[in-house]
Amino acid sequence: QVQLVESGGGLVQAGGSLRLSCAASGRSFSRYAMGWFRQAPGKEFVGVISRNGASTHYADSVKGRFTISRDNAKNTVYLQMNSLKPEDTAVYYCAADPSGSNWPPLAYAYWGQGTQVTVSS
């Protein structure tokens, strides 16, 4: 069982930046691909990073503005969000894929509780 806890959400003006963090429990973090999703109201894929951080994949809507990174020593994945737009307003979730079966992952086994990001115009 893996527990994921997101943090770093908040209120920011359009054009601003936020960095979200997702801390994972357990000792197998480096074996999980880690994804970010958002919901407002439908759930949308944001991006994913491979187990060793060498590969990333992003939704077109965030490409060039958002960057995913990870620190396996700290069991943490990050989502750096720049040039934020009001349409980025959502609850952001991190998710873990332990299977390693596909790249990008087709499914995620573990999810965090989410953190709210609100971008004002």
C-alpha positions as CSV (number, residue, x, y, z in Angstrom):
1,Q,0.0,0.0,0.0
2,V,1.2,3.5,-0.9
3,Q,0.0,6.7,0.6
4,L,0.4,9.9,-1.4
5,V,0.0,13.4,0.1
6,E,-0.1,16.5,-2.1
7,S,0.8,19.9,-0.9
8,G,1.6,23.4,-2.3
9,G,-1.8,24.4,-3.7
10,G,-3.3,27.8,-3.2
11,L,-4.5,31.0,-4.8
12,V,-2.3,32.7,-7.4
13,Q,-2.8,35.4,-10.0
14,A,-2.8,34.6,-13.7
15,G,0.8,34.5,-15.0
16,G,2.1,33.4,-11.6
17,S,3.7,30.2,-10.5
18,L,3.2,27.4,-8.0
19,R,5.1,24.3,-7.2
20,L,3.1,21.3,-6.0
21,S,4.7,18.4,-4.1
22,C,3.6,14.9,-3.6
23,A,5.2,12.9,-0.8
24,A,4.9,9.1,-0.9
25,S,5.2,6.6,1.9
26,G,7.1,3.3,1.7
27,R,10.4,2.2,0.3
28,S,9.5,1.5,-3.3
29,F,8.9,5.0,-4.6
30,S,11.7,4.7,-7.2
31,R,9.8,1.8,-8.7
32,Y,6.7,3.9,-9.5
33,A,6.0,6.1,-12.5
34,M,4.3,9.1,-11.1
35,G,1.6,11.1,-12.7
36,W,-0.3,14.3,-12.1
37,F,-4.0,14.8,-12.9
38,R,-6.4,17.6,-12.3
39,Q,-10.2,17.7,-11.9
40,A,-12.5,20.7,-12.6
41,P,-15.0,19.1,-13.0
42,G,-13.8,16.3,-15.3
43,K,-10.5,14.6,-14.6
44,E,-7.7,15.5,-17.0
45,F,-4.2,14.1,-17.4
46,V,-1.5,16.6,-16.7
47,G,1.8,14.8,-17.0
48,V,3.9,11.8,-15.9
49,I,7.5,11.1,-15.0
50,S,9.3,7.8,-15.3
51,R,10.7,5.8,-12.4
52,N,14.2,7.3,-12.8
53,G,13.1,10.7,-13.9
54,A,14.7,10.4,-17.3
55,S,11.4,10.5,-19.3
56,T,8.4,12.8,-19.0
57,H,5.2,13.2,-20.9
58,Y,2.7,16.1,-20.8
59,A,-0.7,17.1,-21.9
60,D,-0.7,19.6,-24.7
61,S,-2.6,22.0,-22.5
62,V,0.4,22.4,-20.1
63,K,3.4,21.6,-22.3
64,G,6.0,24.3,-22.0
65,R,4.5,25.7,-18.8
66,F,4.5,22.8,-16.4
67,T,7.5,20.6,-15.4
68,I,7.5,17.4,-13.5
69,S,10.5,16.3,-11.5
70,R,11.2,13.8,-8.7
71,D,13.6,13.2,-5.9
72,N,13.7,9.5,-5.2
73,A,15.8,10.0,-2.1
74,K,13.0,12.1,-0.6
75,N,10.1,10.0,-2.0
76,T,8.7,13.1,-3.6
77,V,7.5,14.2,-7.0
78,Y,7.0,17.8,-8.0
79,L,4.9,19.8,-10.4
80,Q,6.3,23.2,-11.2
81,M,3.5,25.3,-12.8
82,N,4.5,28.5,-14.5
83,S,2.5,31.0,-16.6
84,L,-0.7,29.9,-14.9
85,K,-4.0,30.6,-16.5
86,P,-7.5,30.7,-15.0
87,E,-8.3,27.5,-16.8
88,D,-5.6,25.8,-14.8
89,T,-7.9,26.1,-11.7
90,A,-8.6,22.6,-10.4
91,V,-7.9,20.1,-7.7
92,Y,-4.6,18.5,-8.6
93,Y,-3.8,14.9,-7.8
94,C,-0.7,12.8,-7.9
95,A,-0.9,9.1,-8.7
96,A,1.5,6.2,-8.7
97,D,1.8,3.4,-11.3
98,P,3.8,0.5,-9.8
99,S,3.4,-1.9,-12.7
100,G,5.9,-0.5,-15.1
101,S,4.0,-2.2,-17.9
102,N,3.4,0.7,-20.2
103,W,4.9,4.1,-21.0
104,P,3.2,6.3,-20.6
105,P,1.2,4.4,-18.0
106,L,-2.3,3.4,-18.9
107,A,-3.6,3.1,-15.3
108,Y,-2.6,4.2,-11.8
109,A,-3.0,2.1,-8.7
110,Y,-2.6,4.8,-6.0
111,W,-4.0,8.3,-5.7
112,G,-3.5,11.2,-3.3
113,Q,-6.3,13.2,-1.8
114,G,-5.7,16.3,-4.0
115,T,-4.7,19.9,-3.5
116,Q,-6.7,22.9,-4.7
117,V,-5.1,25.3,-7.2
118,T,-7.0,28.5,-8.0
119,V,-5.8,31.0,-10.6
120,S,-7.5,34.4,-10.6
121,S,-7.7,36.6,-13.6
